[in-house]
Amino acid sequence: MARNILCRAGDLFQLNKLTLLTGARLCTQAKTEPLTLRQQNNGIRRIILNNPRKRNALSLSMLQSLRNDILIDANSDDLRVIIISANGPVFSSGHDLKELTSLQGREYHTQVFQACSEVMTLIQDIPVPVIAMVNGVATAAGCQLVASCDIAMVTEKSTFATPGVNVGLFCSTPAVAIGRAVPRKVAMEMLFTGTPISARDALLHGLVSKVVPEERLEEETLAVAQRICQASQPVVALGKATFHRQMAQGRDAAYATASKVMVDNLALRDGQEGIRAFIEKRKPVWSHAAEKAHE
């Protein structure tokens, strides 16, 4: 009997040891879970914010991970469009406020906002279109991320807000992107009150591109991405860069810039191929190379 008890005790010890080891492995896995996930297929790169437990907060680490996922092979011929989405019910709650206390200090705070500004400008400067695919809440810098993307596809359950004023931190950097996406008085109301706006109001004011039912978000977003993939890569890159440049200019300067670029576009091999294909009533065959047809 004593021997049986000892055997059972030994079995229990082994079971507890196994449980502890398994628990340790699970903790390690949880700690090493990537903050963003990246996958690419048929010219479409998917980047997924992957920290739902912390509401996909744009911590310094999250921003660095997002930046790396955008930049890697950014000039590859295989990359035509980027889609940014998120796991969990919150697209992004904005900055991690635990990183913004006095304990971290001014130097660290500067790093956070520099990294955020770099990511937001990178989204507009990268030569391929970037689409935000939003199914949930986007607040503060999370709303800034949506506003910075070239296209935003959202569901009816999505909401958008800049509530920093309510915690004593006015959303000044989100205001840069949001103030360029929506009418000034709409932006000011969002910034002064922190009150969320619905997906429909976001569409009405120009913050997002399209509102779709939740079950169709993936399908509709991929349809837009696939349509972009059908165009010539250098033509799209030239068009995106020119759009953002001329938007920052006055009317006359914008026309001068755009007119010159139209001439440059015509000089591209794909520019001439598209025109010939139209005249010949056939589909164009893109080279996807930034080669010139003439000087």
C-alpha positions in Angstrom: 0.0 0.0 0.0 2.8 2.3 0.9 4.5 1.5 -2.4 1.3 2.4 -4.2 1.1 5.7 -2.4 4.7 6.4 -3.4 4.0 5.5 -7.0 1.0 7.8 -7.0 3.0 10.5 -5.4 5.7 10.0 -8.1 3.1 10.1 -10.8 1.6 13.3 -9.3 5.1 14.9 -9.2 5.7 14.1 -12.8 2.3 15.4 -13.8 2.9 18.6 -11.8 6.3 18.9 -13.4 4.8 18.4 -16.9 2.1 21.0 -16.1 4.8 23.5 -15.0 6.9 22.9 -18.1 3.8 23.3 -20.3 2.8 26.4 -18.5 6.3 27.9 -18.9 6.3 27.1 -22.6 2.9 28.7 -23.0 4.1 31.8 -21.1 7.2 32.0 -23.4 5.0 31.6 -26.5 2.7 34.4 -25.2 5.7 36.7 -24.6 7.2 36.0 -28.1 3.9 36.4 -30.0 4.7 38.8 -32.8 3.1 42.2 -32.5 2.4 42.2 -36.3 1.9 39.4 -38.7 2.9 39.7 -42.4 1.9 37.5 -45.4 2.1 38.2 -49.1 0.4 36.6 -52.0 -0.2 37.6 -55.7 1.1 41.1 -55.1 -0.9 41.8 -52.0 0.8 42.1 -48.7 -1.3 41.7 -45.5 0.0 43.3 -42.3 -2.1 42.4 -39.2 -1.8 44.2 -35.9 -1.6 41.3 -33.5 -1.9 42.5 -29.9 -5.6 42.4 -29.2 -5.0 41.9 -25.5 -3.6 45.5 -25.4 -6.2 46.7 -27.9 -3.5 46.8 -30.6 -1.9 49.9 -29.0 0.7 51.6 -31.1 3.5 51.1 -28.6 7.1 51.9 -29.7 7.6 48.2 -30.4 4.4 47.9 -32.4 5.3 50.9 -34.5 8.8 49.5 -35.2 7.3 46.2 -36.2 4.7 47.8 -38.4 7.5 50.0 -40.0 9.6 46.9 -40.7 6.7 45.0 -42.3 6.0 47.9 -44.6 9.6 48.5 -45.6 10.8 45.0 -46.2 11.2 44.4 -50.0 9.1 47.6 -50.6 10.6 48.1 -54.0 10.0 44.5 -55.1 8.2 43.9 -58.4 6.0 41.4 -56.5 4.5 44.1 -54.2 1.6 46.0 -55.6 -0.6 46.9 -52.6 -0.5 46.7 -48.8 -3.5 46.0 -46.5 -3.3 46.8 -42.8 -5.9 45.1 -40.6 -6.0 44.0 -37.0 -6.9 41.0 -34.8 -9.6 41.5 -32.2 -12.5 44.0 -31.8 -10.3 47.0 -31.7 -8.3 48.1 -34.8 -6.1 50.2 -32.6 -6.6 52.3 -29.4 -3.7 54.6 -30.2 -0.5 55.0 -28.2 0.2 52.8 -25.2 -0.4 55.3 -22.3 1.9 53.3 -20.0 4.8 54.4 -22.2 3.9 58.1 -21.8 4.3 58.5 -18.1 7.1 60.5 -16.5 8.9 57.3 -15.6 9.9 56.9 -19.3 11.0 60.5 -19.6 11.1 63.0 -22.4 13.7 61.2 -24.5 11.6 58.1 -24.7 8.5 60.1 -25.4 10.3 61.8 -28.3 11.2 58.4 -29.7 7.6 57.2 -29.6 6.2 60.2 -31.5 9.1 60.3 -34.0 8.5 56.6 -34.7 4.8 57.3 -35.2 5.4 60.2 -37.5 7.8 58.0 -39.5 5.2 55.2 -40.0 2.5 57.6 -41.0 4.6 59.4 -43.5 6.0 56.1 -44.8 2.5 54.9 -45.6 2.1 57.9 -47.9 5.6 57.9 -49.3 5.8 54.2 -50.1 5.2 53.7 -53.9 2.3 51.2 -53.5 -1.2 52.0 -52.3 -1.9 51.2 -48.6 -5.4 50.1 -47.6 -6.8 50.1 -44.0 -9.2 47.3 -43.4 -11.1 48.2 -40.2 -13.6 46.2 -38.3 -13.9 47.9 -34.9 -12.7 50.8 -32.9 -9.9 53.2 -34.1 -9.0 55.9 -31.7 -6.3 58.5 -31.3 -3.1 57.3 -33.2 -5.2 54.4 -34.4 -7.6 56.8 -36.1 -4.5 58.6 -37.4 -3.3 55.3 -39.0 -6.6 55.0 -40.8 -6.5 58.6 -42.0 -2.9 58.1 -43.2 -3.8 55.2 -45.5 -4.6 55.8 -49.1 -7.9 53.9 -48.9 -10.0 52.8 -45.9 -12.5 50.0 -46.0 -14.6 49.7 -42.9 -17.6 47.9 -41.4 -20.7 49.4 -40.0 -19.6 48.5 -36.5 -16.4 50.6 -36.8 -16.1 53.9 -34.9 -13.4 56.6 -35.0 -12.4 59.1 -32.3 -9.6 61.4 -31.0 -10.3 61.2 -27.3 -6.8 62.4 -26.1 -8.2 65.6 -24.7 -10.1 63.6 -22.1 -6.9 62.2 -20.6 -5.0 65.4 -20.8 -3.1 64.6 -24.0 -4.5 66.5 -27.0 -4.3 64.5 -30.2 -2.0 66.9 -32.0 -0.2 64.3 -34.1 -3.4 62.5 -35.1 -4.7 65.9 -36.1 -2.1 66.2 -38.9 -3.6 63.2 -40.8 -7.2 63.7 -39.7 -7.2 67.5 -40.5 -6.1 66.6 -44.0 -8.8 64.0 -44.5 -11.9 65.6 -43.1 -13.3 69.2 -43.1 -11.7 71.5 -40.6 -14.8 72.0 -38.4 -15.4 68.2 -38.2 -11.8 67.6 -37.2 -12.0 70.3 -34.5 -15.1 68.9 -33.0 -13.5 65.4 -32.9 -10.4 66.9 -31.3 -12.1 69.2 -28.8 -14.7 66.7 -27.6 -13.2 63.2 -28.2 -16.7 62.1 -29.2 -16.6 59.0 -31.5 -18.1 59.2 -35.0 -19.8 56.3 -36.7 -18.6 54.6 -39.8 -21.4 56.3 -41.8 -20.4 59.8 -40.5 -16.7 58.9 -41.2 -17.7 58.1 -44.8 -19.8 61.3 -45.1 -16.8 63.4 -44.0 -14.2 61.6 -46.1 -12.3 59.8 -43.4 -13.0 56.4 -44.9 -13.6 55.2 -48.5 -16.4 52.6 -48.1 -18.6 51.1 -45.4 -19.6 47.4 -45.9 -21.3 44.7 -43.9 -18.9 42.9 -41.5 -19.2 39.6 -43.4 -18.2 41.3 -46.7 -15.2 43.3 -45.4 -12.5 40.8 -46.5 -14.1 40.2 -49.9 -14.6 43.9 -50.7 -11.1 44.9 -49.5 -9.5 42.2 -51.6 -11.5 43.2 -54.6 -10.1 46.7 -54.4 -6.6 45.4 -53.9 -6.9 43.0 -56.8 -8.2 45.8 -59.0 -5.1 47.9 -58.1 -2.9 44.9 -59.0 -4.3 44.9 -62.5 -2.7 48.3 -63.2 0.9 49.1 -64.1 3.1 49.3 -61.0 5.3 52.3 -62.1 2.2 54.2 -63.3 0.5 53.7 -59.9 3.7 54.7 -58.1 4.0 57.8 -60.1 0.4 58.7 -59.6 0.4 58.2 -55.9 3.5 60.3 -55.3 2.2 63.1 -57.5 -1.2 63.1 -55.8 0.3 63.6 -52.3 2.8 66.2 -53.6 0.2 68.4 -55.4 -2.2 68.2 -52.5 0.3 70.2 -50.5 0.6 72.9 -53.1 -1.5 75.8 -54.2 -3.7 75.4 -57.3 -1.4 76.9 -59.9 1.7 75.0 -58.6 -0.4 71.8 -58.4 -1.4 72.1 -62.0 2.2 72.7 -63.0 3.4 69.7 -61.1 0.6 67.4 -62.4 1.0 68.5 -66.0 4.8 67.7 -65.9 4.0 64.3 -64.4 1.4 63.6 -67.1 4.2 64.1 -69.7 6.5 61.9 -67.7 3.8 59.3 -67.5 3.4 59.3 -71.3 7.1 58.7 -71.7 6.9 55.4 -69.7 6.8 52.2 -71.6 3.6 51.2 -69.8 2.1 54.6 -70.5 2.5 54.0 -74.3 1.4 50.4 -74.0 -1.9 51.4 -72.3 -2.7 53.9 -75.0 -1.9 51.5 -77.8 -4.0 48.8 -76.2 -6.9 51.2 -75.9 -6.6 52.2 -79.6 -6.2 48.6 -80.7 -9.2 47.5 -78.4 -7.2 44.9 -76.5 -6.0 44.4 -72.9 -2.7 46.1 -72.1 0.3 43.9 -71.3 2.2 45.7 -68.6 6.0 45.5 -68.2 5.7 46.7 -64.6 9.1 48.3 -65.2 9.9 52.0 -65.0 11.4 52.0 -68.5 10.9 54.8 -70.9 9.4 54.5 -74.4 10.9 57.8 -75.4 12.7 60.8 -73.9 
